[in-house]
Amino acid sequence: MTPRAAMVTTGFGQMRLFRAGRGPAVAVLPDLAEAAVVVAERLAAAIPSVAWTVLELPGIGGSAEIEPATHAGVIAAVAAALEAAGLAEAPILAEGFGTAFVPGEGPAARVVATGGGRARVRAASGPAPPDLAPRPDGTHLPALFAHLRDAAILDPADPLRPLRDGPPLPDADALHETLIAAAVAPRRYQALWRLAADALRNGSPDRPDLDWHDAPAAAAALARHDPEAAPLAAAAPLGPGRIWQDHVDIPEARVHLRRAGPDAKTRPLFVLQSAPGSAAPLRDVILGLAEGRRVIAPDYPGNGDSTKPDGPVDIARLAGWMWQTADALGIDGCDLWGTHTGALVALEMAIQAPRRAGRLVLEAPPILSGGFTADILAHYLPPLRPDPFGLHVWQAWTMRRDMFLFWPWYRRERAAGRALGLPDPDMLHDWTVGLLKSGRTYDRSYRAAFEYPTAERLARLQRPALLCAGPTDMLVDALETARQIAPDRITIDATPATVWYPNQAEDARRETIRRYARFLNGTGE
C-alpha cells in the first residue's frame, strides 16, 4: 500500500505527513531511525483498516524548513501540525525517539508508546550522530548512512552487538528512504536527535512501553469507535514572498509542487526543472518571477518528491503530465519557463496545446549532434540503486560533483573541464539529495531530454519564446545552433547568468531575472 504524502501549514511553517490505510485515523510519531514513509507502509501492511498518518518531525524530510530549536518548540510544532491535519483528537502511536515529542500530556491523552525504553538506553549510550555539516569531500553523507544503519542494527544496551529481538531489519530501499529524509537538512536532523536524547535522558513521561508486535493493534483499538478519517486537505500558502509546498493528483502520479506568488487572476507561470533532481534549485527563479503572478514549480513524476510511475518516459509524456497538473489546479492557460530538460517540456507543452500556452522562456535546451547524443546515452546515465552498504550515496555525490567539473561529467579529461567552479558544500549537498530522491528513476527525464528531436520540434512552435543561456551553462552553444534553425517568433538572447547555478554574480542574476520577467510580461523582446 503506497503511502500518500501531504503538507500541512502551521504557524511554525509547513510539515509533511504520510497516510496509508483506510478507516479511523491514528497519528504516528516515528523513531528517528526509520523514515515516516516506511513506517506508514509497514503499519498499513499490518493493519490496513486504520488510516495511519505518520508525521515527519521538524527538521526532517518535508518538515525540514522548521528548525528544531527547543524540545518545547518541537512539541508545539507537532501539536500544530496534528491540529492542522484534523488529528488533534486522534490516538497517537509514538515509536522510539518519537516518544520524546508527544503533545497533550494528561490523563485524557490516548497514547501508545513502543521502543521508548530502548530509546532511553540509546540516548544514554549512543551511538549519537556524527558531525553532519556538509563537507567538501562528501564524507558526511556516508557517515549519516552508517549512523542510521547502526541505529537499526545494533543493540543500544550493547552497541558492539546486533539487536536480536526487535522489528525486522530495514532493506536497502527502507534505509535509502530514511537517509534522504534525514539528509534534507542534516544539521537539523542532528539537532532533533540531541533534543530527543536530552529529553529521554532527563525524564520524559514514563508511560507503558508496549512491544513492537503489540503496539499497532493497541493504537488501532483506541481508534475503533472513531469516525473514518477525513481526506487530507490541500496545504495553505505561507504568505507573501515565501515558497510553499503542496501536492496534486493526476491519473498516474501524485505531483509535488512548489508554489509562490499571489493567488490572483493574473496569468500563472509554470517553472519547469532540469533533470535529474527536483525543482528545489530553482528557488531564486520561482521567487524572482512571483511578483504579481502565481508560480507553480512541479517535480516531474519520477523525480524529486513526486511519485514514481512505471514505464518509459519521453518529453511528450512529461508535457502531458504537466498539462494534467494544470488541469488539477484549475488552470486553463499559463506561461512557461523551463531550463534544460524543462525547456524541452515547455516547448512540447506549447506544441501539444498552443491555445493554452502563452509566452515561453526556454533556457539552454539541449541541441546536440547525433554522435554526441549517442555517446551521452551510452555513458551519462548509470543505474542508481539503493545499496545496503550505502555505496549509492557515494556514487550520487561523485556524479553530482563531477557535473560541475566536466562536460559531460563522465569525460574526466583536461579538455572537458568546465569554468563554472564547484558550489559550496551545502549547495552540492542539496543537489545530491535531489538526485537521491529521484533514485532508481532519476535517468528517465534525463534520457527523454537527450532523445528529444529539439531542432525539429522548435520549427513547430507557434508561441512567442525567448531562447537563452548564461555564459557558464554547458549548453550555451545551443544559442548559436538555435540562431540558424529557430523560426522568427523565437528571440535568441545570451543572458548574463544562469540564476540557479553556483558562482554567479549577484548583479548578473538580478538582470537575468529582469529579462525573463520583461519577456513574460510582453514588455521586452
N, C-alpha and C positions, 0 to 999 in steps of 0.2 A: 504494500500500500504506500504510494508515493506521498510524502508529507507536502502540505500546501503552505507556502510562505506568505506572510502578510506583515505589513508595517503598521504600527500604531504611533500616533503623535501625541506627545505629552508636553507638559511644561519644562521637562528636563531635556527634551529632544525626542528623536524617533528611536523606537525599539522594534526588533523583529521577533516574530514568533513563528512556529511551525505547528500546523494542525494535521493530525491523521486520525482516522476512525470516525465513527458517527454515533451520536447519542448524546447523553448529558456530558457536560464539559468537566474535565479535571485539568487544572493548571499545574504545570510541572516546572520546577526549578532544578535544572540539571547540574550534575557534577561538572567541574572544570576540565575533566579529562575525557569528556565524551561530548561530541557536537550535538546541539539541540536537534538537528535534523535526523541524526542517527537515533537519538533517544525516542523521538516521535515515531519513527519507523518500527523500532523494537517494541514499544508499548502497544502500538496498534496491531502488530502481528500477534501479540499475546492475547489482547482483549480488544477486538475490533468494535465492540458495542459501546465504546466511550470515545468522545471527541477529545483526545489527548492534545493539549495545547501547550507546547513547550516554549518557554521564553528564553531568548538569548539575553544573558545578563549584561549590564552596562559594561562597555569596553570590549565586547566580543562580537564578531561577525557583523550582522546588520545593525547591532546596537553599539557599534564601536565608536560612534561620534560622541557618546556620553562618557565623560571621564569619570572613573570610579574614585572620587577623591576621599570619601569617608565611608565608614560602614553604615552609618545612619543615612547618608545620601543614597547609597545603593538600595537600601531597603525602601526609601521613599520613592525612588525611581521605579522599582519593581511594583510597588503598590499603585503608582500612577499608571503604569502600563497595563496592569490587570484591570484597573478601573476603565481605561480607555477601550479595552478589548471586551468589556462586558463580563469580566470574570472575577469581580470583586467578591462575590459570594460563593464562588466555586470552591470545592475542595482543592487542596494543594498536596501534591506529591513532591517532596524535596529529597534530592539524592546527593550524597557525598558533600562536597563543598557547598552545594546549593542549600544545604540546611542552615548555613550561616546567614541567609538573606530572606528568611520567611517574614512577611509583614503581618500585621494584625494579631499580635500575641494576645492571648487571653483564653478563658475557658470556652468561649464560643468558637474559637478557631477550629476549622476542620483540616487538620494537617496530618499527613502520614510521612514519616521520615524513614529513610533507609540509607545505610552506609555512613551515618553520622559518626558512629564510634570509630570506624576505620579512618574517616576524615580527620578526626581529632588526633589520632595517632600519627597520621601523615603530616598534619600541621606541626606536630611536635618534633618529628624526627626526619621529615623530608621524604623524598628529595624535593627541594624547592626549585623553581625555575632558575636557570642561569640568567646572566645579564642578556636581555633580549633586544637591546638597542641595535638597530640595523648597522651592520659593519660593511666596509668597502669590499671585503672578500666574501661576503655572503654566509659566513660560517654561523651566524646567529640562527638561520633557518634550520639547518641540520641539528643544531643544539636544541631548538624548540621541539623538533620532531622526536629527538631522543628523550626529552623530558616527558612528553605526552605518552610515548610508548612505554617508558619505565613506569609511569603512573598507572597504566593499565595492567602491567605485568607483575610488578614487584609487590611483595607483602609489606605494607607500611610498618608493621611491627618488626620486620626483619628484612630490610631492603637489600640484602645480599641474595635473597632467595625469592622465587616466584610465589605469588598468592595461589593457593591450590583449591580454595573453596568459594571463589567469587563467581560473578557472572561470566558468560563466555568471553573469551578474548576477542578484541576487535580485529577484523580482517584489514587488508591493505586499504580498501575503499573507505572503511569507517575511520581509520587513522588519518587518511587523507582529508576527510571532511572535518575532523577535529583540528587538524593542523591549520587549514585555511580559515576556520572560524577564529582560532587563537591568533593567527598571523595577520589579520586585518590591521590590528593596532597592537603590536606585540608588547610595547611598554605598558599599555593599559591592561592587557591580559595579566602581565606580571604584577601590576598594582592591585588588580582584583584578587589574584591569588593571595597576596600578602594580607589584604583586608580580611578575606575569609579565614586564613590561617590564624591571624591575630584574634579574631572573634571566637574561633573554635578553641584556641588555647586559653582564652580568658573567660570561659564560662558562657558560651552561647546557650540558649534554652535547652534544658535537659528533658527531652521528650522520648517516648518509647521509640526504639530503633528496630524496625522490622527487618527480617531477612529479605534479600533482594528477590527471592522467589515469591514472597507473600505480599510485598508492599503494593504492587499494582492492583491486585484483587481487593486489598483493603481500601485503597483510594477509590476504586470503582464502586465499592459498596457504599461509601459515603455519598456518592452521587446518584444512587439508583432511583431515588424519588424526585430528582431534579428534572425540569423540562429539557427537551433536546436543545443543544447549543445553537444559538443563533449564528447565521453566517457571519464571517469576519468582514467588517466594513472596509471600504477604501480609506486610505490614510488621508488625514487633513494636512494642508500646507503648513509650513513652519513660519512663514512670514516674509516680508519684503527682503530682497537681497540674499536669500538663502535657497539652497537646493534641498528639495525634499524627495523622498523615495516612495514608490508605490508599485503596484502590480496590476496588470490586466490579463484577462484570459482570452486567448484566441483558440481556434479549434485544435491546434496541435501543440500548444505550449502555454505556459504561464510566463508572461513577459515582465521583466523587471524594468522599471522606469526611474530615471532621474528627471525631476521637473523643477522649473523655476519660472518666475515672472508672474504678472497679474493674470487672474482668471477673467480676462476681459474679452470683448468681442473682436479684438484685433486678430489678424491672421496668424495662426500658430506657426511655429517653426520646429521641424524635426531635425535634430542634430544626430548624425549617424557616425558611428565609431569606425576606427580601423580594426583589423584583426590583430591579434587573436584574443585579447582580454575582454575588457568591458568599456563602458563609456566613462569610467571614472577619470582617466587622464584628461578628459575634455572639460573639466570643471571651469576653467577660465573662459573657454569659448561659451559654455552654457550661460554663465553669469554675465559675460560681456554682451551677449545678444539678447538678454532677457529684459532689457529696459523697454517697457511699453508693449511687450508681447509675451505670450506663452511660449516656453521652450520645453520640448519633450525629447529626452535622450534615452532610447531603449538600449538594453543589451540584447543582441541578436539571440534568438533561440539557439542553444548550443554554446553560448558564450556567457561569461560573467555569472550573474545571479539569476539569469533566466533558466528555465528548464531545458533539458537536453533531448529533443526529439530524435527518433531513429531515422535512418536513411540518408542518402546522399543529399548534398546541398549545392545549389548553384545560385547565381546572383538573382535570377528570376524568382526563385523560391524565397530568398531573403526579402526581395522587394514586395512580394505578395504578403509575407508575414508583416511587413511594416504597414502596408495598407490595411490589413486586418487589425493591427494595433490602433491605427487611426479610427477605424470603424468602432472598435470597442470603447474609444474615448469620445465618440460622437463627433468626430472631426471629419468634415467632408473635404475641404481643401486646405492646403498648407504649403509653405515654402520649405525648402530642403537645403541643409548644409551637411556635406559629407566629406570625410577625409580618407584617402587611400581606398580601402575596401568600401567605406561609407560613401565615397564619391561615386563608385560604380552602382551601389544600391540606390542612391538618389537619382542617378541617370536612368536606371531601369524603371524606377517608380514613375518618373516623368514620361517614359515611353509607354508603360503599361496603362497609365491613367492621365493623359495630358490635361484633361479637364480639371482634375483635382490638384495637379501640381502648379505652383506659382513660379517663383524665381528660385534659381539653384546656385549654390556655391559648391563647386567641385574642386576640392583641394587635392592636388597631386594624384590624379587617377593613374593606376598602372597602365602604361602603353609600352609593352615590351616586345622585342623581336621573338620570332618563333623559337630560335635556338636557345636564347636566354630563358624563355618560359619553360622549355623542356628541361633545362638544367635545374631551374628552381623547383619544378615539380618533382624532380628526382631526388633533391637533397635538402630542401628547405624545411620539410615537414616531417621530421622523425616522430614516431609514436611517443606519446607522453602518457604513461600508465602508472597509476598508484603502485608503489613498491613497498612491501612490508618492512624494508630496512630504510626507507626514505631516500633511495637513490634518485628518484624522480625529482625530488626537491632540489638537489644539486644540479641536475640536468636543466631544470627550468631557470634557475638563477644564471647559469652559464650561458644558456641560449639568449636570455633577455639582455645580459651584459654585452655579449658579442654583437647583438643587433645594433648597439651604439658604436661599436668599434669598427665593424666591417660591413660592406655591402657587396654581395649578400653575406649574411652572418657566418655561413659555413666556409667561406673562402678566406681562410686565415693566411693572407699574403700581404706583403708590404703595399703592393699596388692597390689592394682592396680596402685599405684603411680609410676611415671617414674623418672629416674635420669637425664633426659635431661635438665630440667630447662626452665623457661619461657623466650621467647625472649624479647628484649626491646620493648617499646610501638610502635615505628614506624614500626618495623618488624611485630608485631602482627596485627597492623592496616592494613598493606599491605595484609597479608594473609586473613584477614576478608573481605576486599574489593574484593579480588579474589573470595571468596565464594559467596558474594552478587552478583557479576557479573554473576555467573552461575545460581543463583536464583532458580526458580522452577525446573530446570533440573540438579541441582548440583549432585543429587544422582544417575544419570543414569550410568555414568562411574564408580562410586564407586560400585554400585550394580553389574555391569558387572565383576569387578575385583573379588569380593567375590564369585561370581557364577562360575568363570572360573576353569576348572579342570587342575590346573597348573602342578601337578605331571604327569598326563597322557600326557599333551602336551609337557613337557620337553623331554620325551622319543622320540618324533618325530623330534626334532631339528637336522638338518643336517649341520648347520653352526658353526664355532668356536665361543665360547661365554665365557665371564668372568661373573660368578655369584658372587656377592659380597654384602657386607653390612658393615656399620660402627658400632662401639660398642654401640652407643646410639639409634640406629634405633629400633623401637618397633618390627620390623620383622627380627631382626638379627638371631633369632632361625631358620629361613629358611635355613641358611647355613648348619647346622647340618643335617637337613632333606634332603637337596639337595645332600650332600655327599653320602647319602645312595641310592638315586634314579637317580641321573643325569648320563647321558652317559659320556664316557671318553672324548669326544670332548669339554666338559664344564669344564673350570677351576674354582675352588672354591677359593675365597680369602676373608679374613677379612681385609677390608680397614681401615686405621687409622681414617677416619672421614666420616660423611655424609655431603658433601660440602654445601648443601643448607639448612642445619639445623642451628639453633642458637647455640651459646656457643661451637663452635668447634675451637680447637687450630689452629692458622694460619699455623704452620708448618705441622700439620696433614692434613689440607685442601690441601696444595700445593702438598704433597706427594700423596694424593689420586688422584688428577688431573693427576699427572705424571703417576700413574699406569693405569688410564683409557687410557691416550694417548699412552703409550707403547703398551698396548694390541691392541688398534685400529690400530696402525701403524704396528703391527706384529713384534715388536722388543722385546717383553717380554710376556711370558705366565706362 
